Protein backbone atom coordinates (compact mmCIF):
# COMPACT_ATOMS: atom_id res chain seq x y z
CA UNK A 1 0.00 0.00 0.00
CA UNK A 2 2.71 2.52 0.92
CA UNK A 3 4.55 1.95 -2.37
CA UNK A 4 1.33 2.80 -4.21
CA UNK A 5 1.01 6.02 -2.22
CA UNK A 6 4.63 6.96 -2.92
CA UNK A 7 4.81 6.09 -6.63
CA UNK A 8 1.26 7.22 -7.56
CA UNK A 9 0.17 9.67 -4.88
CA UNK A 10 3.28 11.86 -4.83
CA UNK A 11 3.29 12.43 -8.63
CA UNK A 12 -0.43 13.19 -8.55
CA UNK A 13 -0.17 15.67 -5.67
CA UNK A 14 3.02 17.37 -6.86
CA UNK A 15 2.54 17.05 -10.62
CA UNK A 16 -1.06 16.65 -11.72
CA UNK A 17 -2.54 18.85 -8.99
CA UNK A 18 -0.37 21.91 -9.82
CA UNK A 19 -1.27 21.46 -13.49
CA UNK A 20 -4.95 21.37 -12.56
CA UNK A 21 -4.57 24.51 -10.44
CA UNK A 22 -2.90 26.24 -13.37
CA UNK A 23 -6.10 25.75 -15.36
CA UNK A 24 -8.01 28.02 -12.95
CA UNK A 25 -6.46 31.27 -14.18
CA UNK A 26 -4.47 32.78 -17.02
CA UNK A 27 -1.04 31.27 -17.65
CA UNK A 28 1.38 34.16 -17.72
CA UNK A 29 3.86 33.93 -20.57
CA UNK A 30 1.95 31.24 -22.44
CA UNK A 31 0.76 31.76 -25.99
CA UNK A 32 -1.09 29.19 -28.11
CA UNK A 33 -0.39 26.47 -25.50
CA UNK A 34 3.37 27.09 -25.57
CA UNK A 35 5.46 28.59 -22.79
CA UNK A 36 7.54 31.72 -23.24
CA UNK A 37 11.30 31.25 -22.93
CA UNK A 38 11.26 32.67 -19.37
CA UNK A 39 8.72 30.02 -18.34
CA UNK A 40 11.23 27.33 -19.29
CA UNK A 41 13.42 28.46 -16.38
CA UNK A 42 10.90 26.51 -14.27
CA UNK A 43 12.20 23.25 -15.73
CA UNK A 44 15.35 23.51 -13.57
CA UNK A 45 13.54 23.45 -10.20
CA UNK A 46 11.06 20.86 -11.47
CA UNK A 47 13.94 18.59 -12.48
CA UNK A 48 15.89 19.34 -9.30
CA UNK A 49 12.88 18.67 -7.10
CA UNK A 50 12.16 15.40 -8.88
CA UNK A 51 15.80 14.33 -8.57
CA UNK A 52 15.82 15.17 -4.85
CA UNK A 53 12.61 13.14 -4.32
CA UNK A 54 14.28 10.19 -6.03
CA UNK A 55 17.37 10.57 -3.79
CA UNK A 56 15.12 10.70 -0.71
CA UNK A 57 13.37 7.53 -1.88
CA UNK A 58 16.68 5.74 -2.41
CA UNK A 59 17.92 6.83 1.04
CA UNK A 60 14.83 5.25 2.61
CA UNK A 61 15.08 2.09 0.52
CA UNK A 62 18.77 1.65 1.34
CA UNK A 63 17.98 1.58 5.06
CA UNK A 64 14.72 -0.39 4.94
CA UNK A 65 14.76 -4.05 5.79
CA UNK A 66 12.74 -6.63 3.89
CA UNK A 67 9.24 -6.80 5.28
CA UNK A 68 9.31 -3.35 6.89
CA UNK A 69 6.11 -1.45 6.16
CA UNK A 70 6.83 2.18 5.35
CA UNK A 71 4.19 4.38 6.93
CA UNK A 72 3.69 8.01 7.90
CA UNK A 73 6.23 7.46 10.66
CA UNK A 74 9.15 5.31 9.62
CA UNK A 75 10.42 2.52 11.83
CA UNK A 76 13.96 3.83 11.47
CA UNK A 77 15.71 7.21 11.56
CA UNK A 78 17.27 8.12 8.22
CA UNK A 79 20.28 10.42 8.65
CA UNK A 80 22.33 9.71 5.53
CA UNK A 81 22.06 10.87 1.92
CA UNK A 82 19.99 14.03 1.62
CA UNK A 83 19.08 13.73 5.33
CA UNK A 84 22.70 14.49 6.21
CA UNK A 85 22.12 18.00 4.84
CA UNK A 86 18.50 18.68 5.76
CA UNK A 87 16.06 17.12 8.20
CA UNK A 88 13.30 17.60 5.62
CA UNK A 89 14.66 17.04 2.12
CA UNK A 90 11.35 15.58 0.98
CA UNK A 91 9.55 18.81 1.86
CA UNK A 92 12.28 20.87 0.19
CA UNK A 93 11.90 18.74 -2.95
CA UNK A 94 8.12 19.12 -2.95
CA UNK A 95 8.29 22.90 -2.49
CA UNK A 96 10.94 23.13 -5.20
CA UNK A 97 8.63 21.23 -7.54
CA UNK A 98 5.71 23.55 -6.79
CA UNK A 99 7.80 26.69 -7.32
CA UNK A 100 9.16 25.26 -10.57
CA UNK A 101 5.64 24.44 -11.76
CA UNK A 102 4.51 27.99 -10.85
CA UNK A 103 7.21 29.46 -13.12
CA UNK A 104 6.89 26.89 -15.89
CA UNK A 105 3.11 27.16 -16.00
CA UNK A 106 3.13 30.91 -15.34
CA UNK A 107 0.48 30.29 -12.72
CA UNK A 108 -0.43 32.47 -9.76
CA UNK A 109 -2.76 29.76 -8.32
CA UNK A 110 0.16 27.29 -8.30
CA UNK A 111 2.34 29.87 -6.53
CA UNK A 112 -0.42 30.39 -3.95
CA UNK A 113 -0.58 26.59 -3.60
CA UNK A 114 3.17 26.50 -2.95
CA UNK A 115 2.84 29.12 -0.21
CA UNK A 116 -0.08 27.20 1.33
CA UNK A 117 1.96 23.98 1.20
CA UNK A 118 4.91 25.70 2.89
CA UNK A 119 2.61 27.07 5.62
CA UNK A 120 1.02 23.65 6.23
CA UNK A 121 4.45 22.03 6.44
CA UNK A 122 5.92 24.70 8.70
CA UNK A 123 3.07 25.18 11.14
CA UNK A 124 1.30 21.80 11.15
CA UNK A 125 3.32 18.88 9.74
CA UNK A 126 6.82 19.69 11.02
CA UNK A 127 5.93 20.43 14.65
CA UNK A 128 3.91 17.19 14.80
CA UNK A 129 6.65 15.14 13.10
CA UNK A 130 9.41 16.56 15.29
CA UNK A 131 7.48 15.72 18.48
CA UNK A 132 6.74 12.21 17.18
CA UNK A 133 10.36 11.60 16.14
CA UNK A 134 11.65 12.78 19.50
CA UNK A 135 9.19 10.50 21.31
CA UNK A 136 10.08 7.52 19.11
CA UNK A 137 13.86 7.89 18.75
CA UNK A 138 14.79 9.99 21.80
CA UNK A 139 18.46 10.92 22.10
CA UNK A 140 19.26 9.67 18.58
CA UNK A 141 16.82 12.14 17.07
CA UNK A 142 17.87 14.98 19.39
CA UNK A 143 21.51 14.47 18.40
CA UNK A 144 20.58 14.42 14.73
CA UNK A 145 18.41 17.52 15.20
CA UNK A 146 21.33 19.38 16.79
CA UNK A 147 23.59 18.58 13.80
CA UNK A 148 21.28 19.16 10.85
CA UNK A 149 19.03 22.16 10.15
CA UNK A 150 15.30 21.84 9.54
CA UNK A 151 15.07 23.52 6.12
CA UNK A 152 18.12 24.80 4.41
CA UNK A 153 20.21 21.72 5.01
CA UNK A 154 23.21 23.56 6.41
CA UNK A 155 25.32 21.15 8.38
CA UNK A 156 25.88 22.52 11.82
CA UNK A 157 28.23 19.83 13.10
CA UNK A 158 29.86 16.49 12.48
CA UNK A 159 28.40 13.23 11.26
Helices and strands as residue ranges (DSSP letters): H 2-4, I 5-9, H 10-11, I 12-16, H 17-22, G 37-41, H 42-63, G 81-84, H 89-105, H 108-120, I 121-125, H 126-137, H 139-147
